[in-house]
Amino acid sequence: LPDGSTIIVEGKANIVYSDYHGIFSEGTLTIKGADDESLISMDSVMGGIVAVDTIDIENCDISLDCYGGILGANLIIKDSAIDMVASELGILGGSDIGTPKRLDSALFTPYITAPTPLGEAPEGGYFITIENSSVDITTGEVGIGIQDGNITLTDSDIKIESEYLGIISF
């Protein structure tokens, strides 16, 4: 999707595609639920929701089974429920995700232990904001992480089952 795209979700939307991202934006991306039943479900995707810039999810539940979950420069999640099983990365901000490529061309390398920064961070750094939401992540690597920025959790329930790191900001 081009920079500045908005997705309005009415009811349930299913995305099943194993080779690339479920949703990819070349810049900022907004996802809004149109009603209380709004849900995006993705199964067996490489990257669930990926954007080069900011991802803003409001009033829309997300169910992901993926390699990397929600990945962008900045992330805003409000009034939503995220239920994710990610083999590597859960929610990642402040790193260069790049354009969609196949796994064998190292889509998500380097990992959170040595991310590729987007360049000089903006004043105040990058950010992940989760507000009035429920987040349940099961991952083999990192639950929530950001490079050169801040993670703000407000009035939210966060559950992370990780084999490596739950939450990291550096």
Buried (B, 14 or more C-beta within 10 A) or exposed (E): BEEEBEBEBEEEBEBEEEEBBBBBBBBBBBBBBEEEEBBBBBBEBBBBBBBBBBBBBBBBBBBBBBBBBBBBBBBBBBBBBBBBBBEBBBBBBBBBBBEEBEEEEEBBEEBBEEBEEBEEBBEEBBBBBBBEBBBBBBBBBBBBBBBBBBBEBEEBEBEBEBEBBBBBBE
